[in-house]
């Protein structure tokens, strides 16, 4: 029995819109064809979509939304196209406009920072509406970058007077009381992702000025002990590597007029065996407290290279695999006789 096919036509307003939609070497349009199962050709100023009715409507919806984004000067890449297809397939295509509606801040290069997924949108709104927010999710979901963008926005609008960024430097011997000289050299590699995000957001020159004034402070978590952090936007990154004691110490540093964002990935804990993650404990201890919000990002919110989402999924599948009575090579139990 021959399958019925349908056709939809989209008029393209400009060559620039067409160029951005198709991408380099037509990679974007080929991805849409591959993911939706349709055929897409150009005829004059029109885009012709052909396939079975359901596939054709899906592709039509996705392309229409992508063209709206292009009109708003938003960038289109393969990750965003996959996400648009996913939303449209779930009947949530209208949420694409909501996701990128608000600009969080403008980078020093004039690039607007916007959310790129529903999860990111929920995360940013939670930061705006709560004093303490936990952003929990896999690598590549923008947890740290968006928190820092919100911090820059809060500083520029004078909601806070300074920005404090911290990380537990597990491998550098976090619990020891190092002196600044040698310590800085040892912990800098662990703080490097924070530096990189700041350079991207405000530029090296502005960064150096704010560091010199003490407006921005980047330090290992051990340096927070004994302090009261008022009128500050405080970000604790890689919180899965805090101990229970460190997490409690950090949370109780919060002073009047401050906002705290804690980010972490509970699948990437580097603590020594037997040490309980302070992040996991906080998820259980603090749930239900007004003013504290937990936002869980997923592989759907990954905004790095498209392979990152597939890598995250592959590891999820591997970790969820239960081989029954088989003893895998990663078993914690020794294989020798007892």
N, C-alpha and C positions, 0 to 999 in steps of 0.2 A: 504494500500500500504506500503510495507516494505521500510524503509528508508535506503539509501545507506550509508555505513560506510567506512571510510578509515583508514589507519594505517601509522604512521611515526615512524622511528627508529632513536634514538640518541645514539651514542657510548660514554660512559663515560670513561674518561682517567684514573681516579684514584678513589680509595675507599674514599679518603678524599673529593673529589669533590662530590661524590655521597652522603656522609654523610651530607655535608653542604647543598646540594640541598634538601634533604628529610627533614632535620631539626629534632628537638627532637620529638620522637614518630611519625615521618612521617608527622608532622603538615604542613610543607610547601607544600609537594606534594599533600596532601589532600585538601589544600586550592586551588591549581591550578585545581584539578579535580572539585571541587565544583564551582569555578568561571567560568570555561570554558566548563564544561559539558562533559569532556572526561574521559576515563579510562586509568590509567597509571600503568604499571607493569614493573618489571625488569626481564630480561632473560640474565643470564651471565653478560657480561659487557655492555649490551644494555638496553636502556629504550624504552619500547614499548608504543606508544600513540595511542589510538583507540577512534573514535567518528565520527560524521558526518564531511565531508570535511572541512567546515569552522571552526568548533571547534577544529579539529585536527591541522590545520595550525596555529591557534591562540596559542594553547598550545605549539606546536613545536617552534614557534617563541619566546615565553616567556621563555621557558626552555633554549633555545640556548643563549639568552641574559643573563639569570641568570648564566649560566655556564661561560660565558665570564667574568662576574663580579667576580665570585669565583676565576677564574684564576688570576685576578688582585688583589687578596687578599682583596676584598671588602666584607663587611658583608651583609648577606641576612636575612631579617626579613619579617614578614607578611605584614607590611606597604609597604615595597619596592616591594614585590611580587604583591600586589594589584595595585601599581602604574605602574609596568611593564606591567601588563595585560591591564590596562587602555590605556597606550600608544600604545601597540600593536593593540588593538581593533580599535584605531583611525588611524592606519597606520603610527605611529610615533616612532616605535621601535628603529630606528637608533639613535634617540636622547638620548637613554639610555647611549650610549657611551660618548656622548658629556657632559652629566650631570656630570658624575663622572671623567671626564678627568683630571681636575686640582686639585691639592692638595693646599688648602688655607694655612694651617699651620700644624705642627705636635704637638700634645699635649705632656705634660711632660711624659706621659706613652708610647710615641712613636706611638700613634694612629693618622693616617692621618685624617684631617678634610676635607670632600668633600661635595659638594652639593648633595642633594638627590631627587631633583625635578627640572622640567624646570623653575618653578617660582623662586626657589632659585638660579638657575644658572643666570637668568636675573638680579636678585637682586645683586648678587656678582659682576657681570660685571658692573652694574650701579655704584656701589661703587668705583670700580677701575677707572672708566672713568669720574666721576663727583665729584665736590667739595662738593655738598650737595645732599643727597639722603634721600627720605622718603620711609621707608618700612612699608606698611600698610597691615594688614591682621589679621586673627584670631589667637587665641592661638595655640601654637604647630607648627608653620610654620618656626621656627628657625630664626626669625627676629633679635633678640638680640644676640643669640649665634654666628651667622654668622658675624654680625657686629663686635663683639668682636674678633672673629678669624681674620678678616681683619685688625683690629686695631693692634693685636699682630704681624701679618705679616708685617704691615707697620713699626712698631717700630723696629723689628728685621732687616729689610732691610734699616733702617735709613732714611726712608721717613719722619718720624716725630720723635720728641724728647720726647713726653710724650703722655699718654692716659688719657682722662678725661671722666668719666662715671657719668651720673646724671639722676635723676628721680624726678618728682614732688611728694612730700610726702603729698598728699591731706589730709589724716586723721590726720597727725601730725601738721597741722596748717602751711602749707607751707609759707604763706605770712608774718608770724611773724619773727622778727629778733632774733632768739634764739642764745644763746651763745653755743660754741662747746660742753662743757661737757654734760649738760642735753640733748641737741639736739641729740647728737650721739646715746644715749640710746633710744631716741624716734623714730628716723628715721631708725636705723639699720634694723628693720624688713622689711621696705619697700625697702631697698637697698640689702637685702639678695640675691635675684635672680642674681644680678650682681656679688656679691662675689662668689656664687656657680659656675657660668660660668667661672670666672677667675681661681678658684681653679682647675677646670677640665682642663683648657687649659694650665696653666703654673705651677701648683702645689703650695702648701701652702708656701714652703720655698722661691721660686722665687717671689711669690706675696708679702710676707712680706719685702723682700729686695727692691723691686720696690716701694712699698708704703713708706718705710722709706726714700728712696732717693727723693721722690716726683715725680717719673716717672709715677706712676699711682695714680690718684686721684679719689675717689668716694665720691660724696657729693650730698645733695639735691639741687634742682634747684635754690632755693633762694640764694645759695652761689655763683652763677654765676653773679649776678648783679654787675655792675660797673667794670667788668674785661674785658681785651682783651686777648683772648686765641690764641696765635701764636704757630706755629710749633707743632700742637697737632692734635690728632685724637679724636674727641669729639662725644660721643654717648648720645643722649637723649632718654631714654626708657619710655614707658607708656605715650607717648606724648598726647594721647587723653585726659589726665587729666590735661593738661595745659590750662590756660585761654588764651584769645587773647593777653593780655598784657604780660604774661609770655613767650609765643611763640615768640613774636616780640623781647622781651628782650634777649632771648636765641640766636636767629638767628643773632642778631647784635653784639654778643660777638666774632664772628669769626674773627680771625686775619690772617695775612699773613702766608702762608705755612700750613694752617690747612685744615682738612677735617671733615665734619659733617655728621653724620647719625642719623636720627630721626625715631624711631619705635613706632608703636601704633596700637591699634585695636579700630576702631570707633564704634564697637558694645558693648564695655565695658567701657563706660564713667561713672566715679564716681563723677563728679563735682556736686555741689549743684544745685538744680532745678533753672533754669533761667540763669545759667552760660553757656556761649557759649564755646565750645571746640576750643582751639587754633589750634589743628591739622586740624579740619574740615575747619576752616577759612583759614588756610595756603594752603590747597588743592585748594581752589578757588582763593586766592589772588596771589599765586606764580606760577601757571601753565603757561607754555610757556616761562619761563625765562631760558635762556641758562646757563648750568652749574648746574641746579637744576633738579633732576629726581625723578619722583614718580613711585614706583613699587608696584603694588597691588598683594599680595599673596592671595590664596584662599584655600578652604578646600582640594583641590588636593595636596597642598604643606604641609599638616600636616604630621609631622614626629614623633609624639609621639605614644603612644599606639593606635592601630587601632580603638578603641572605640572613641577616641577624634574626629576623622573625622566624625563619625556617630553622635556624640553629637553636633558638629558644624552644621552639616546638619539639625539636628532636630530643633535646635534653629532658623536657617534660615527659615525653613518651618513654624515654629510657628509665627515668627515675620512678615512673608509675608502674613499670613492668614488674609483675610478680611471678617469678618462675616456679611457683609451687614449692615442691620439695627439693628442687635443684639447688645446688650450692654454687652461686656465681663466683667469678674470680675476684669480685670486689667485696666479698663477704668479710665482715669484721672478725669472724672466727678463724683461728688458724686451722690449716688443713692437716696438721700432724696428729699423731695419736695423743690422747689425753692420759 
